Amino acid sequence: MYSNTPGSEIRWEVNFKRKKVEITFKLCFKKGETENVSVVSEPVSEVNTSFDRTETYMIEIPFSHLQELFVPADEDQNDSLRTFVIPLPGPPKYYRQLKDWSKSMGDSGLTHWTIYDVWMRQTDIEYNMKDRQSQPVSLKHRQPVIDIGMYYYLPTQLSFTARYVYILIKTIGRWTTYRLSFDLGDTKKMEDFNKMIDGLQDFNIRAKALQAFRVNYNKSQLCPIYNYLDQEIEMAASNSVHLLQKPFLSFPVRYQLEVCISHGYLNEHNITPDFIHRLEGMPERSAQILLECVQERKKRFFNPMDVFTTPRDRRADSSKSIPDTCVYMRRATVTPTGILFQTPSVEISNRVIRSYSRYADRFLRVSFTDEKQIGRIRFTDKFTSNELFTRVYRTLEHGIVIGDRRYEFLAFGNSQLREHGTYFFAPTGKMTVSALLNMRVVVIKRC
């Protein structure tokens, strides 16, 4: 169970010197009887305070990512209640504050210390982060939705008090839109709020009117399609009769669907079983091309059924032959808070892939980066980035799950190591990673 700390502080701070917005908040954690997350949406005075522990988190949003602020068009600019809707191009950085600040000062060679050294980068927000280290990485989160009902008090330099705010956290890598309400109780707070708006405009961050905005509080609609797609896989694992049945989607179509979801062009909460069945009824190649067109358009489809009316490029329907030295390769980019899958593209194959060309569609090229807007993961001798490197290790140790396939770490070359990349392989009943590595030695010697 997750809740904000009763009577705690949520801090909205605009730091014009560092050109960043910092949102600091506290969460209370209590392990429930099951692994599912309980919903806590009562007012602060009614929330049960018997929690196991309390953690302080911070969301850091650079001005370069804060392109615009949306304000409901029907909101009175002179009203004491003001609302922001903040869409971001990608997930921001998440941090957790150390409880023992002395740990950030333990290095004997430390010559410089700032308050930011007590903040640890985060890749997930869960009750027990250690449990995540023994699980493979995938788009499907173990606990896909956490409903957090919060009352906010924001003791920033502007001293705003926010009203009740309803926030939906899927995985923090997919939570890229924020809605905050500020309760400006007197004239001084209103003046300070307007000063903040003027200051943001100096950095080309302007408030825009948002038409027909509403918040949907119906939690029954928050049912990700993964629960429906993966039930066939779970049934097959528990009942041998279902092994003879095909899954809802073939792997090429399922993979391309995950490409669209990972980039945000489709959302798993909007996809319905009707959408899946319509894809299932199409020829495999046609369904795959359709989803490739969605990825190429780079446009969000709020109604997934509109995908079927999207005009397609006829050139994509014609299959092209590729040289024997090339292969269609699937790629995945593992970030601190998610995975970005890419449409299969033509790449020059290597000696191992050419030797086992019948398994070419089971190779996956994986690279590790920081968030999309940040770039490469930088080396640091500070332990504040331990979670980032733990996620890399977790991927290498436990693999990546896509549909009914589990990709395992295979190997990497010198050039890939410089690019933070590697190859993964999805084992079959006849070919495993260990067998492939053993045969690879023989192949290299013969060459």
N, C-alpha and C positions, 0 to 999 in steps of 0.2 A: 504494500500500500504506500502511496506517495502523497504527500501533502506539503503545503508551505508551512513554515514554522508559525504557530499562533503568535500573533503580535510581532512578527519579525519584520525586517525591512527589505524592501526591494528598491534597488538603487538604479536610477536612470541618470547617467552622467554623460554629458557631451564635453569631450576634452578637445578643445580647439587647438591646443598646442601639439598634441599627438595625432590630431585629425582622426579621431575615433570616437565611437559611441560605445559605452560600456554599460551593460545591463547585469547587475548583480542580484542574485536571489538565493534563498535558502529552501532546501527540501528536507522533509523528514521521511525516513524510511522505516518500514515495518514489514517483516516477512509474513505473508499470509499463510493460510493452511494449504493453499495450492500455489502453483507457479504463476497463475494468472494474476493480473494487476487489479486490485480493488479500486473503485472510483471514490474519490473524496472531493465532493463539490459543495459541502456545506460552508456556511460562514465560519469565520475564525472562532467565534465563541462556541460553536457547536461541534468543532472538530475534536476527535479524541486525541489527546496529547501523549498517549503512551506509545512512543515510538522507540525503535532500537537506536537510531543515531540520526544526527542532523549534519548535512553537508551544505557548503556554500559554493555556488557556481557563478561563473561569469561568462557572458556572451560578448565577444569583441567584434564590432562592426566597423571597418575602416570607412572613411568618407568616400573612398574610391568605389566601394560596393554599394554605398547608400545613394543610389542615383536619384530617387524621388520618394516623397512621402505622400500618401493618399489620405485625403480627408473626406468623409461622407458629405456629399453635396447638400444634403438637407440639414446639416448641422449649423447652428447659429454660431457665428464667430465670436459673439459676445456672451455666449453661454458659459457657465462655470464648468461644464463637462465637455472636454475636448478629446477627440479620438484620432489616433494615428493608425494607418495600415501600412506596414513596411514590407514590401516585396524585395527579396534579395536574389541576385543571379545565381547564387550557390550557397552552400552552408557556411556560416562563419566559424570562427575558432571558439571552441568551448574550453573552459578551464574549471578546475576544482581547487579550492583553497586548502592549503595545508593547515591542519589543526595545530601542529607543533612547528612554529616558525623557525625554531632553532635548527631544524634539519636543513633549511636552505642556507645556513651559515656554517655548516660543518666542514667545508673544504678549507684546509689549512692555508692553501695558496690564494684564497679569495681576497681580492683587493677592491672589489666594487660590489655593492649590494643595493638593490632597489626593491620596492614593495612588490614589483611584478615577479620577483623570484620565488614568491610563496604560492604562485598559481601554476598548477599542473595541467598540461594539455589533456583533454578527454576525447575518447572515441565513442563512448557510450555512457548513458546514465541508467544504471541498474542497481538493484539491491546488492547483489554479489557479483562484482566484476571478475572475480577469479573463476567463476563458473563459465564465463565467456571464453576464457583462455583454452578450454578443452573442446571447443566447438568449431566446426568449419565456418568459413566466411560465406555469406550469401546475401542476396537482396532481402530475402524473407527474414524478418527479425523474430527472435524468440517471443518477444512481447511487443507486437507491432504498434499498439496504441496505448498511450497512457493519458488518461483524462486528469487534468489538474485544475481544480477550482481554487482560485486564489483571491484574497483581498490584499491589496498592495498599499504599502506606505512608502513613499519615495523621498527620503531625507536628503535629496541632493542640494546643491547650492540654490536650486530654485524652490525647494521645499514643497513639491507637489504631493498631493494625496490622490491616489488612483482608486477608482471604484472597483467593483467586482469585475474580474477579467477571466474569461474562459479560454484556456489554451489547450490545444491538442498537440501532443508530441507523438509522432510516429517513431521514426528513428531520427536522431538529431541530424543525420546527414540529409534527410528529406524535409526537415522542418525549416522552410526558407521564407515563410511569411509570418509576420508578427502583428498582433493588434493590441494596442495599449490605450487605455482610457485614463485621462488625468482629471482629477477633481480640483478645480481652481476655486478655492473657497472665498478669496478676497481679492481686492484690487491689486495688492502688491504681487500676489502670485500670478495674476493675469498679466501684469506688466513684465515680470520676469520670463513668463512663457513666451510672450511676443518677442522679447529680446533674443531668446534662444532661436526662434524661427528666423528672425532677421540675420542672426549670426550664421545659421545654416545656409541662408540664401547667398551670403558672401562666398560660400564654397560651392555655389551652383547647385545646391540641394533645395528644391522648391516644393512647396505643397501643392498638390493637384487635386481637383474635385473628383470624387469617385461616385459615379451614378449607380443607383439601385443596389446599394450595398446592404447586405444582411448577414447575420450570423446564424448558422444552422446548428441548433443544440440537440438535434435528434441523434442520439448515440447509436440507435439501432441500425443506422445506415453505414456505420463505420465497420464494415466487414470486408477485409481485403480478400481479393480473389484467390490468393494463395491457399486459403482454407479450402476452397472448392477444387482448385487445380491439383493440389497435392493429396487429396483424399484417395485418388486412384492409386498413387504410389504407396500410400500407407496401407491400403487394402491389399495390394499385391504383396507387400512384405509380410502380411499376417495370414494370407490365404493363397495357397498355391493355385487355386482355380482362376484367380484374377491375373496370374502370370500369362495366361493365354490371351488376355484382352489387351487391346491397344490403349495407351493413355489418351486423354482428351486431345492433346496436341502432340504431334511428332516433335522430336528434339529440335530440328532446324527452325520450326515455327515457334516453339517455346523459347528458344534462345533469342530469336528476333523480337519476340514480345518483351523479353527482359531487357533488350537493348533500349526499346522505347520507354519502358518504365524507369530504367536507371537514369536516363537523361531528362525525365520529367515530361515527355511528350504525351504519355498516358499515365494515369494514376491508378494504382491497384484498388483504391476505394471506389472509383467510378466504373471500373470494368464489371460487367454482369455476366452470369452464366449464359445468357442469350448471345453475348458477344463471342464467348468462347465456342459455343456450339456452331455459330455461323462460320468462324474460322475453321473449325473442325470439318465442316461440310465442304470446304473449298479444296481443290487440289493443293498438295503440299507446296509446290513451287509457286502457285498463284498467291497463296496466303503469305508465303515468305516475301514475295515481291511487294505485296501490299504493305506489309509492315516496314519494309525497307524504304518505301516511299514516304511513310510517316517520319522515319528518322531523317531522311534527306530534306524534308520540308522544314524541320526544326521549329515546329509549331505545336503548341499545346492543344490537344483535343479534349475539351471538357466533357463532350458527349462522345464516348468511344464509337458509337454507331455511325458517326459522321465519317469515320475512316473509310467505310465501304463506298462512300460517294466521292472519295478523293480521286481526282484525275491522275492517271498513272502514265509514266513515261514508257512508251512502247518499246524503246530501246532496251529497257530493263527486262522485257519479256523474252528477248532473244538471248539464248545461252551462247556464250563465247568460249571457244577453246583457248586454253592457256598453254604455254610451253611446258615441256616435261620438267624443267628445272624450277618451276613455280608451283605454288599451291594456294588454295583459298584458306586463309588463316583467321581464326577467331581471336580477338584480343580483349583483354580486361585490364582496367586500370584500378588498382586498389588504393583508395584514399583513406584518410583517418576515420571518416564517418560513413563510408559507403563503397560501392563498386560502380564503375562506369564500363559497360560492355559496348563493343564496337561491332558494326556490321562486318561480316567476313570480307576481307580484301585480298587482292593478289600480292603475294610476297615471294621472294626467292627462297626456296626451301634449302634445308641443310642436308648433310649426308645421312643423318639418322632418319629424317622424315622420308627421304627418297627411298631408303632401304625398307621402310615399313609403310609404303604408300597406301596400303589397304586400311591403315589406321589413321590416315592423315586428318580425318575429320574429328579425331579424338584428342588432338593436340590443342593447347591453348597458350597463347603468348601473354604473359602477365608482366605488368610494370607497377612500380610503387611510387606514388607521388604524394605531395601534400594536397590540400584542397585545390579545386580546379583554378581558382583565381590567384593562388599563391605560387604554385610551381613545384619544384623539387623539394624533397625532404632534406633539410640541411643538417649536417653533423653538428652536435653540440656535446660538450662534456658535462652539461648540467642535467640533472635527473628530472627536470621539469618536462622533458619530452619522452619519458620512459614509455608512456602509453602508446605513442606512435610506433616505437620500435617493437613493442609487445604485439601490436596488431600485425606487423610484418612477420614476426616470428610465428604468430598464430596461423597466418595464412600458409606459410611454408610447412608448418608442422601438421596441420589438420586439413589443409586443402580448401577448395572452393566448390560449393554445391550450386548446380544449375539444373533445375528440373530433377530428373532421375539419375543424373550423372554427378559423380564426385571427382573432381580433378585433383590430382596429387602432384606434389613438386617432383620434377624430373631432373633438370640440370640447367646450367647456364654457361655461356661463353664469356670470353674476356670483354668483347664489345657490349654484350648485354649487361655485364656487371657495372660498367661505366654508366649505363643508362638506367640502372636500378631495375633491370628486367630479367626475366627467366622464363623457362618453358614448364608447363604443367601437362599432365596426361591423365585421361579418364580410363581407368583399367576396364578390361572386359573379362569374361570368364576364361579366355585363352591367353590374354596378354596382360601382364601387370607391370608396374613400374620397375620392380626388381628384375623381372625377366628381361625387360627392355634394356636396362642398364647392363646386365650381364652380356646380352647379345651385342650391345653397342661396342664393347671392347673388341669382340671378334671382328666386327665390321671394320673398325678403324685399322686393325692390324692387317686385314686383307687389302685395304686401300693403300 
